[in-house]
Amino acid sequence: MTRWEYTVVRMDSLKLFQMHLAQLGGDGWEAISANYVMHAPETLESGTVVAERPVWIAVLKRAIEDA
C-alpha cells in the first residue's frame, strides 16, 4: 500500500506561488488542490497583525519511500 506525506503552500503572490509549486514538483510533490481565497486576519508569532487578504493555497502530496 502506498503511504503519503502532505504539505500546504500559502502565498500572497501568484508568481511566487507558481515558482514554489514548480520547485516542489521537481522534488516529487503533486498538487491535489489549489484555491484562491480571502484569508482572515491573523496575528504572527512576532505579534504583528496581518489584515485580511487574498492568498493562493495548495495542498500537495508525495509518496513516502519505504526505508
PyMOL commands that set and color helices and strands:
alter all, ss='L'
color gray80, all
select helices_A, chain A and resi 14-26
alter helices_A, ss='H'
color red, helices_A
select strands_A, chain A and resi 4-11+30-39+42-43+49-50+53-63
alter strands_A, ss='S'
color yellow, strands_A
deselect
rebuild
show_as cartoon
